[in-house]
Amino acid sequence: MKKDGYSTYEGIGLQYHDSHNIYFDSIMSSDYTNSKKVIYNKINPLGEDLVDIYNTFSNIRLSRGRVIIAKPGFRMASHTDGAHINTLHIPILSSPDSIIVINNTSYHLPADGSAYLVNATMPHYAYNNSAESDRVHITFPIGPPSFKSWKRADLAKYDDYFRMMNIDITAFKLEISD
């Protein structure tokens, strides 16, 4: 499915919330502030093929997983993804001409088995100047509700954030300790 209005940017979901749309439910704007506040934790068959990723990051609730494809010539507008949002990027295919710019600093995220945490609260954009190769990343937004266990005092520090984002934290079934 085309993503964010770009003709050279596509995505397919690994997880979903709406059972009527298991592959494209999570393909929407990245701005969590303006998107639905639901947990995309049901894994579709494509996501099940990537169970090793979920096992590797078992201490984090991976939600709204997507495979994002930037075609040759793609260029994204600079944007931020909202307060307290980071994005876990796992590059699958990436040429040296595929770049992400974060707060005016350029980075190439090679497809070498590494995972990268991108601070999406900073202005950022990506482009693919390759003439031939797609840039393919698996991505997961990471925010405070992504962490399964919390100390009560640390969780309290995010009360204003949860209120601002209209998030019912009880829906996340967090492990809370003193």
trRosetta pair geometry for C-beta under 8 A, 3 or more apart (Angstrom, degrees):
i j d omega theta_ij theta_ji phi_ij phi_ji
1 10 6.4 145 71 -155 34 80
1 11 6.2 -38 64 65 84 68
1 12 6.9 125 14 -85 85 61
1 24 4.8 81 -19 -126 150 123
1 27 5.1 125 74 105 128 159
2 5 7.4 52 141 -113 112 10
2 6 6.6 -165 -174 73 94 53
2 7 6.5 -28 -132 -115 129 36
2 9 6.8 76 -162 76 65 66
2 10 5.9 -54 -99 -99 37 73
3 6 6.3 -11 77 44 66 97
3 9 4.7 -90 61 124 97 97
3 10 5.9 149 -6 -126 99 17
3 11 4.5 61 -63 2 136 110
3 27 5.7 -103 -101 -173 98 102
3 68 7.0 -48 18 -134 170 91
4 9 6.1 -27 50 98 100 141
4 29 6.3 102 -103 -103 87 60
4 30 7.4 -16 -79 -8 129 91
4 76 7.7 30 97 -131 148 101
6 9 3.6 45 82 21 130 114
6 74 6.6 64 165 -142 139 99
6 76 7.1 -59 -68 -99 153 71
8 70 6.8 46 133 -167 89 57
8 71 3.9 -113 -166 54 88 112
8 72 7.5 -97 -162 66 131 39
8 73 5.8 -107 -136 84 169 90
8 74 4.1 -154 113 -84 116 88
8 128 7.8 -140 142 51 122 119
9 68 7.4 -11 -171 -173 87 92
9 69 7.2 161 -156 86 41 59
9 70 5.7 -6 -108 -108 78 66
9 71 7.2 -119 -63 10 37 86
9 74 5.5 114 -66 -142 84 132
9 76 7.0 80 -82 -82 149 96
10 68 7.5 159 87 -158 46 48
10 69 4.5 -12 64 60 93 107
10 71 7.3 61 1 -35 102 100
11 24 8.0 120 99 -126 85 72
11 27 4.4 166 89 -120 116 113
11 66 4.9 4 -171 177 120 124
11 67 6.4 160 -152 82 65 53
11 68 4.8 -17 -99 -104 101 63
11 69 6.8 -177 -77 17 46 75
12 23 5.4 -29 -163 178 92 97
12 24 6.9 -59 -133 -81 57 69
12 27 7.0 -28 -103 -60 19 132
12 46 6.6 -14 130 94 120 174
12 66 6.8 156 78 -158 35 76
12 67 5.2 -4 56 53 86 102
13 16 5.7 93 126 -70 146 83
13 22 7.2 -148 84 151 121 44
13 23 5.4 162 48 -175 89 33
13 24 5.9 -177 -1 -86 112 17
13 25 5.7 -38 -2 48 173 70
13 26 4.0 119 -116 41 123 103
13 27 5.7 -120 -48 -33 94 86
13 40 7.4 -105 -160 -176 127 136
13 44 6.6 87 106 10 92 136
13 46 7.8 127 97 64 49 129
13 47 7.7 -30 140 -49 68 115
13 64 7.6 -72 -137 -158 104 50
13 65 7.0 104 -168 86 65 61
13 66 5.4 -45 -107 -102 51 80
14 26 7.7 -46 39 49 56 146
14 43 6.6 -19 151 -142 78 77
14 44 6.5 -154 -173 41 32 93
14 46 5.7 -112 -115 100 65 97
14 47 3.4 112 178 -87 83 97
14 50 6.4 -44 -142 43 136 136
14 65 3.6 -44 59 103 122 111
14 66 6.2 -148 2 -80 88 25
14 67 6.7 101 -48 -25 100 82
14 138 7.2 36 -33 -149 145 106
15 25 8.0 -86 114 72 52 112
15 26 5.9 56 77 -34 74 151
15 40 4.4 110 116 145 109 93
15 41 6.2 -15 -169 -113 132 13
15 42 6.1 135 -163 69 76 46
15 43 5.5 -41 -100 -97 80 52
15 44 6.7 -168 -98 -2 23 83
15 47 5.5 84 -60 -86 65 160
15 62 7.6 169 -33 124 149 84
15 63 6.3 -125 103 -154 158 46
15 64 6.0 -96 72 -75 118 17
15 65 4.8 88 -1 33 106 89
16 19 7.0 126 116 -88 127 37
16 21 6.5 -179 -148 93 133 66
16 22 4.5 -125 -2 -136 159 51
16 23 7.4 -36 -63 -34 129 19
16 25 3.8 90 -140 39 94 139
16 26 6.1 -128 -98 -25 54 97
16 40 5.9 -44 -134 -153 9 91
16 42 5.2 -46 67 73 73 104
16 44 5.9 60 -5 -47 112 109
17 25 5.6 -165 37 155 70 138
17 26 7.5 113 -3 -69 88 84
17 36 7.5 -143 58 111 159 137
17 38 4.4 60 -135 131 163 134
17 39 6.6 133 -101 78 110 43
17 40 4.9 -79 -41 -97 91 64
17 41 7.7 56 -89 19 73 60
17 42 6.8 144 -94 19 27 107
18 21 4.9 21 94 38 113 99
18 22 7.9 -138 89 -69 62 47
18 25 4.6 176 43 -121 93 128
19 22 6.5 8 -150 -67 44 94
19 42 7.3 -33 -85 101 79 168
21 24 5.3 -75 175 66 101 81
21 25 4.3 130 99 -67 101 84
22 25 6.5 -10 -110 -8 18 117
22 42 7.4 -85 -130 110 95 116
22 44 4.3 132 160 -101 108 123
23 44 6.0 177 -79 154 63 173
23 46 6.9 76 -117 7 95 133
24 27 4.9 -53 -157 28 68 120
25 40 6.7 168 109 -124 111 112
26 40 4.8 73 -89 -144 120 160
26 64 4.5 169 -150 -146 127 71
26 65 7.2 59 104 56 165 37
26 66 5.6 -148 109 -68 115 105
27 66 6.3 125 -85 -127 75 134
28 35 5.7 129 110 -127 130 126
28 36 7.9 63 64 14 166 96
29 34 6.4 -21 96 82 143 110
29 35 5.7 -166 72 -70 93 111
30 35 8.0 -93 163 -27 7 141
30 79 7.6 121 64 108 117 133
30 81 4.7 -64 134 -120 105 107
30 85 7.9 153 159 141 91 148
30 87 7.6 -25 -158 -78 129 136
30 120 7.1 -109 152 -173 128 145
30 141 7.2 162 -158 -80 84 120
31 34 4.7 24 107 30 115 102
31 35 6.3 145 84 -22 61 97
31 79 7.5 -90 -66 164 104 126
31 80 7.9 71 -108 98 93 59
31 81 5.8 -152 -98 -151 48 50
31 82 5.3 119 -159 -43 65 107
32 35 5.6 -66 -129 40 35 107
32 37 8.0 78 180 -97 86 72
32 81 6.4 51 -1 160 89 88
32 82 4.6 -124 49 49 84 154
32 85 5.4 159 12 -82 130 143
32 141 6.3 138 -62 -179 126 159
32 143 6.8 -96 56 -39 175 152
32 165 7.1 -3 129 -143 104 121
33 82 3.9 177 -25 -119 99 125
33 83 6.9 81 -73 16 115 83
33 165 6.7 -102 -113 -117 62 81
34 82 7.8 -160 1 -77 73 127
37 165 6.8 135 -106 152 129 90
37 166 5.9 -146 -25 95 161 91
37 167 5.7 -148 -163 -96 133 70
37 168 8.0 115 133 13 129 76
39 61 8.0 -44 -150 156 115 132
39 63 5.6 -84 -161 -135 70 142
39 145 7.9 -120 -97 142 100 135
39 171 6.6 -167 -23 139 123 110
39 172 7.0 154 -83 -101 135 68
40 63 4.8 122 60 179 76 84
40 64 4.0 96 48 -71 139 63
40 65 7.5 -160 115 14 118 59
41 61 7.1 -40 -104 -178 118 103
41 63 5.4 -43 -73 -110 75 95
43 47 3.9 -133 -162 104 88 131
43 48 5.5 120 134 -61 116 71
43 54 7.4 -41 -91 -62 147 152
43 65 8.0 15 -116 40 84 130
44 47 5.1 97 50 12 63 105
44 48 7.2 -114 106 -10 34 90
45 48 5.3 -48 -145 30 35 117
45 49 7.0 43 155 -24 62 96
46 49 5.9 -49 -163 24 36 114
46 50 7.4 16 146 -4 62 107
46 67 7.5 -90 154 -8 135 126
47 50 5.8 -70 -157 44 41 104
47 54 7.9 66 171 -43 95 126
47 65 6.0 113 -115 78 114 133
48 51 6.1 6 -168 -54 47 99
50 53 4.7 -4 158 13 100 119
50 54 7.1 106 114 -14 79 90
50 65 7.8 -160 84 155 142 150
50 138 7.0 164 -153 -125 159 156
51 54 5.5 -54 -155 38 47 111
51 55 6.1 45 149 -20 74 106
52 55 5.5 -56 -144 40 34 112
52 56 6.2 40 155 -26 67 104
53 56 5.7 -52 -147 31 30 113
53 57 6.6 -7 164 14 64 107
53 62 7.3 108 130 -115 99 176
53 65 7.8 120 110 -134 140 147
53 90 6.7 -98 -124 -23 126 171
53 138 6.8 -80 -116 123 163 155
54 57 6.7 -76 -146 56 26 85
54 58 7.0 66 150 -85 61 68
54 62 5.8 -129 -113 40 75 137
55 58 5.7 -3 -157 -56 36 108
56 115 8.0 154 123 -23 137 147
57 60 4.7 -41 166 45 102 108
57 62 5.8 87 93 -52 128 119
57 88 7.4 38 -106 -159 162 167
57 115 7.9 -147 -64 162 122 176
57 140 8.0 175 92 52 164 159
59 147 7.7 -3 147 -140 80 72
59 148 6.6 -131 -173 25 48 114
59 149 7.9 -62 -161 21 85 102
60 88 7.9 122 115 -47 158 151
60 142 6.6 -26 -168 -125 137 111
60 146 5.2 6 -168 155 92 101
60 147 6.4 -43 -118 -95 69 54
60 148 7.2 -164 -121 -16 18 92
61 145 7.0 -61 63 136 135 71
61 146 5.0 -152 57 -155 82 49
61 147 7.2 -107 10 -32 92 7
61 148 5.5 127 -43 -68 96 85
61 172 7.2 -158 19 -162 172 101
62 65 5.7 33 155 -59 107 113
62 88 7.6 -71 -119 50 99 147
62 140 4.8 -56 -151 -139 89 156
62 146 7.4 45 -83 -151 33 104
63 140 6.9 109 52 -160 39 100
63 141 7.2 -46 80 61 83 88
63 145 8.0 -22 21 108 147 106
63 146 6.9 -138 18 -107 103 83
64 140 6.6 128 77 -143 72 63
64 141 5.6 1 76 23 130 103
65 138 6.6 0 -170 -177 99 97
65 139 7.2 164 -148 84 53 43
65 140 5.0 -22 -95 -87 74 94
66 138 7.2 168 86 -153 40 55
66 139 5.5 -17 61 58 89 88
66 140 7.8 158 18 -77 68 49
67 92 7.5 -10 -141 5 101 148
67 136 6.5 -4 -176 -169 96 95
67 137 7.6 167 -154 87 51 38
67 138 5.6 -31 -97 -97 66 70
68 136 7.3 160 81 -151 49 47
68 137 5.2 -15 58 64 99 87
68 138 7.7 154 14 -104 78 19
68 139 5.5 12 -4 4 124 121
69 134 5.3 -19 -162 -175 97 128
69 135 7.2 146 -158 76 45 54
69 136 5.3 -7 -103 -102 76 78
70 74 4.0 -138 -173 67 90 155
70 76 7.7 -73 -116 -37 126 106
70 98 6.8 132 76 -136 129 111
70 126 6.2 -114 -77 120 161 120
70 127 7.5 -180 172 -159 144 21
70 128 4.3 157 124 -24 112 131
70 134 6.7 146 72 -168 48 69
70 135 4.1 -7 56 56 105 107
70 136 7.9 -155 26 -67 67 38
71 74 5.3 118 56 -43 62 110
71 128 6.8 173 91 73 26 144
71 134 5.8 -36 -108 -111 46 85
72 128 5.9 -113 -114 123 32 112
72 129 7.9 15 -157 160 71 15
72 130 5.1 -97 -112 92 91 76
72 131 5.7 58 -161 -163 139 16
72 132 6.2 83 -76 -3 144 9
72 133 6.7 107 -73 54 99 36
72 134 7.1 -83 -34 -79 70 47
73 128 6.8 -13 29 86 23 88
73 129 7.6 60 -92 -121 34 36
74 126 7.6 8 116 110 110 89
74 127 6.2 -174 101 -147 66 53
74 128 4.5 40 46 31 96 105
74 135 7.4 -116 50 30 131 114
75 125 7.4 33 -180 157 68 122
75 127 4.2 8 -110 -114 72 108
75 128 7.8 -136 -64 30 54 58
76 79 7.5 -82 153 12 106 107
76 125 4.4 -169 90 -160 94 88
76 126 5.0 43 19 49 128 67
76 127 6.6 -142 18 -69 73 64
77 125 6.2 -123 118 -112 17 130
78 101 7.6 -57 -101 87 97 115
78 123 5.0 20 177 -179 112 103
78 124 6.8 158 -145 77 71 15
78 125 4.4 -80 -86 -36 55 121
79 123 7.1 151 73 -142 9 66
79 124 7.1 -45 64 62 56 62
79 125 6.8 96 14 -79 71 85
80 120 6.6 127 -164 156 59 65
80 121 5.7 29 -164 -163 115 33
80 122 6.7 -173 -111 87 101 12
80 123 5.8 -61 -60 -85 90 48
80 124 7.2 94 -97 18 53 81
81 85 4.4 -104 107 95 109 136
81 87 6.9 98 2 -42 168 112
81 120 3.7 0 23 146 127 123
81 121 6.9 -79 54 -73 77 42
81 141 7.1 -157 158 -122 144 113
82 85 4.9 58 71 0 87 132
82 120 7.6 13 40 116 62 105
82 121 7.2 -65 90 -104 31 75
82 165 7.9 89 165 -106 132 109
83 121 6.3 47 -129 -119 31 117
83 161 6.5 -148 121 -133 126 99
83 164 7.1 6 52 104 150 140
83 165 7.5 -134 65 -65 110 108
84 121 6.7 53 -35 -71 17 131
84 143 5.1 81 124 -147 94 96
84 144 5.8 -12 162 -21 138 98
84 158 7.7 89 -125 -132 164 110
84 161 5.7 36 -11 -149 154 141
85 120 4.9 -52 109 77 92 115
85 121 6.1 137 51 -61 67 80
85 141 5.7 -31 -160 -163 105 107
85 142 7.4 130 -162 68 54 47
85 143 5.0 -33 -101 -78 63 108
86 117 5.3 14 162 -179 133 94
86 118 6.2 158 -170 77 76 47
86 119 5.6 -40 -112 -106 92 42
86 120 5.6 153 -127 12 28 90
86 121 7.5 -42 -71 -11 62 89
86 141 7.4 135 77 -164 43 56
86 142 4.5 -30 74 68 94 100
86 143 7.1 162 23 -74 69 53
87 117 7.4 157 78 -156 37 50
87 118 4.7 -16 60 58 89 104
87 120 4.8 71 -12 -42 100 130
87 139 5.4 -7 -180 -164 112 110
87 140 7.0 156 -159 76 63 39
87 141 5.6 -39 -101 -103 75 52
87 142 6.6 165 -100 14 19 84
88 115 6.0 -2 -173 178 96 114
88 116 7.4 150 -158 79 48 43
88 117 5.7 -24 -98 -100 64 69
88 118 7.8 -174 -80 17 15 78
88 139 6.6 151 79 -155 59 52
88 140 4.5 -5 52 57 111 93
88 141 7.9 -147 15 -71 78 4
88 142 5.3 80 -29 -32 96 122
89 100 7.8 -133 -58 -33 173 161
89 109 5.8 -6 116 175 135 167
89 115 6.9 159 80 -163 47 62
89 116 4.6 -19 61 63 100 96
89 117 7.7 179 18 -85 77 19
89 118 5.7 47 -13 -17 117 116
89 137 5.0 -29 -158 -168 93 134
89 138 7.6 137 -160 74 43 51
89 139 5.6 -12 -101 -101 63 85
90 114 7.9 -167 -132 102 63 42
90 115 4.9 -28 -90 -108 83 86
90 116 7.8 171 -77 21 37 70
90 137 6.4 139 67 -165 45 73
90 138 4.3 -15 61 58 107 100
90 139 7.5 -165 23 -72 72 40
91 94 4.4 -30 -169 -18 131 135
91 109 4.7 167 -43 123 133 99
91 110 6.3 178 79 119 152 21
91 111 4.1 -119 125 -84 101 69
91 112 7.7 30 74 11 116 57
91 114 7.5 18 33 67 99 79
91 116 7.6 32 -18 8 97 115
91 135 7.7 -56 -139 -170 99 83
91 136 7.4 106 -164 84 59 57
91 137 5.2 -40 -99 -102 53 85
92 111 5.6 9 134 -132 11 125
92 136 4.3 -53 67 105 108 105
92 137 6.5 177 8 -100 83 26
92 138 6.3 81 -38 -19 113 89
93 111 5.5 2 -92 -57 17 162
93 133 6.5 -145 157 178 110 108
93 134 5.9 50 99 86 133 84
93 135 6.6 -163 98 -139 78 28
93 136 4.1 47 38 31 99 105
94 98 4.7 -116 -156 63 82 140
94 108 7.1 149 150 -178 122 85
94 109 6.0 -93 -156 87 172 71
94 110 5.9 -165 83 -135 123 32
94 111 4.5 152 22 -29 93 96
94 133 7.9 120 -153 132 13 129
94 135 5.3 46 -111 -136 72 84
94 136 7.4 -127 -54 43 69 57
94 137 7.4 46 -67 -67 115 88
95 98 5.3 109 54 -9 66 98
95 128 7.6 88 45 -156 103 88
95 130 4.3 96 50 -84 146 134
95 132 7.9 100 -55 66 156 81
95 133 4.4 124 -34 63 123 142
95 135 7.2 -98 22 -81 76 84
96 108 5.7 -8 -143 -140 56 157
97 128 6.6 72 116 -171 90 53
97 129 4.0 -113 179 74 108 85
97 130 4.2 148 73 -62 127 68
97 131 8.0 23 78 -10 170 61
97 133 7.7 129 54 53 109 108
98 108 6.6 101 79 -139 66 84
98 109 7.6 -67 110 48 104 76
98 126 7.4 10 -178 -178 80 104
98 127 7.5 -161 -143 98 48 46
98 128 4.7 -4 -107 -113 84 78
98 129 7.5 -162 -72 28 38 65
98 130 6.2 -20 -49 -18 85 113
98 133 7.6 -87 -39 99 118 109
98 135 3.9 140 -131 -95 143 129
99 106 5.1 -17 -170 -162 126 103
99 107 6.8 138 -159 69 72 39
99 108 5.8 -52 -101 -82 68 70
99 126 6.7 177 94 -150 49 63
99 127 5.8 -2 58 57 90 81
99 128 8.0 176 22 -85 62 37
99 129 7.3 16 6 3 106 105
100 106 7.6 147 80 -153 38 54
100 107 5.3 -24 66 65 85 94
100 108 8.0 145 19 -99 73 25
100 109 6.3 19 10 -13 120 112
100 118 6.7 -65 146 -117 153 139
100 124 6.4 10 176 -175 95 111
100 125 7.4 -175 -152 96 60 32
100 126 4.5 -28 -102 -97 74 91
101 104 6.7 6 175 -118 105 18
101 105 6.8 159 -156 74 65 32
101 106 5.1 -29 -98 -94 81 66
101 107 7.5 163 -91 18 32 72
101 124 6.2 171 89 -149 57 61
101 125 5.5 -2 53 57 101 75
101 126 7.3 180 15 -86 70 38
101 127 7.8 18 -8 6 107 97
102 105 5.8 -30 68 61 71 87
102 107 6.6 1 11 5 105 120
102 118 6.3 -153 -85 -158 139 94
102 119 6.4 102 -170 57 134 87
102 122 5.4 68 -176 92 86 129
102 123 7.7 148 -157 87 44 51
102 124 4.5 -6 -105 -102 66 110
103 119 7.8 -2 -19 82 119 118
103 122 4.2 -50 -52 176 104 132
103 123 6.0 110 -88 55 51 78
103 124 7.1 -27 -24 -71 56 79
104 123 7.7 37 -33 82 72 113
109 114 7.6 -134 -169 86 83 111
109 116 5.2 -100 -129 2 124 153
109 137 7.3 40 94 -100 137 125
110 114 7.1 62 73 33 81 118
111 136 7.8 37 -91 66 137 83
117 142 6.7 -48 -137 42 103 148
118 124 6.8 104 170 -149 120 171
119 122 4.9 52 110 3 105 110
119 124 7.9 152 85 -44 64 136
120 124 6.3 -89 -125 32 57 138
120 141 7.5 -67 33 -128 155 85
126 135 7.4 -148 160 104 126 156
128 133 7.7 -129 -174 91 117 74
128 134 7.3 -10 -165 -154 161 35
128 135 4.5 -146 -95 -9 124 120
130 133 4.3 -52 150 49 156 85
130 134 7.9 -110 74 -37 136 11
130 135 7.3 148 15 -47 127 89
140 146 7.9 116 144 -129 110 134
141 146 7.6 -153 113 -67 66 131
142 146 4.7 -77 -148 25 65 173
143 146 5.6 122 52 -12 46 105
144 147 6.7 -57 -168 22 43 104
144 158 4.9 133 -151 -133 165 159
144 161 6.4 101 6 106 150 145
144 162 7.5 -96 87 -66 141 90
145 167 6.5 -130 -54 -178 136 147
145 169 6.9 -151 -101 -125 101 74
145 172 4.8 -140 -158 -96 102 150
145 174 7.8 -113 -143 -67 65 116
147 150 6.4 100 108 -68 112 88
147 174 7.8 41 100 -130 68 112
148 174 6.4 173 -175 -133 40 65
148 175 5.9 33 144 15 82 102
149 174 6.8 145 -106 -176 28 81
149 175 4.0 -27 -106 72 85 109
149 176 7.6 -178 -156 -74 60 29
149 177 7.0 14 -175 0 103 106
150 154 5.5 -140 -169 80 91 108
150 155 4.2 84 143 -61 143 106
150 174 5.5 3 12 170 111 133
150 175 7.2 150 22 81 61 58
150 176 5.4 -17 70 -110 91 71
150 177 7.6 173 90 27 43 68
151 154 4.5 79 61 9 89 107
151 155 7.0 -165 83 -10 42 87
151 176 7.7 93 -151 -161 12 64
151 177 5.9 -46 -109 75 58 79
151 178 7.1 36 -157 171 81 15
152 155 5.8 -57 -147 36 30 113
152 156 6.5 36 154 -27 63 104
152 176 5.5 75 -79 175 75 105
152 177 7.0 -122 -24 92 84 29
152 178 5.6 -12 10 -105 124 52
153 156 5.7 -50 -152 27 31 116
153 157 7.4 42 149 -28 59 96
154 157 5.8 -44 -164 16 40 117
154 158 7.8 24 148 -8 62 101
155 158 6.2 -66 -167 36 42 105
155 159 8.0 75 139 -55 65 74
155 169 7.5 120 -171 179 114 155
155 174 7.3 138 -107 121 138 157
155 176 6.2 -34 -15 -123 157 111
156 159 5.7 -7 -166 -33 51 111
158 161 4.5 -53 -165 43 76 120
158 162 5.7 77 134 -25 91 97
159 162 6.0 -59 -148 37 28 107
159 163 6.3 26 155 -16 65 108
160 163 5.7 -57 -148 39 31 111
160 164 6.0 33 154 -22 67 108
161 164 5.7 -55 -144 37 28 111
161 165 6.1 12 161 -5 65 112
161 167 7.9 -8 125 31 75 126
162 165 6.1 -63 -140 48 27 101
162 167 4.6 -95 -152 66 75 102
162 169 5.2 -27 -141 -49 150 110
163 166 7.4 23 -179 -75 32 40
167 171 7.8 -121 -180 41 74 116
168 171 4.8 77 93 -13 98 109
169 172 5.8 -47 -169 21 54 115
169 174 6.8 -27 167 -1 95 130
170 173 7.7 45 173 -65 49 46
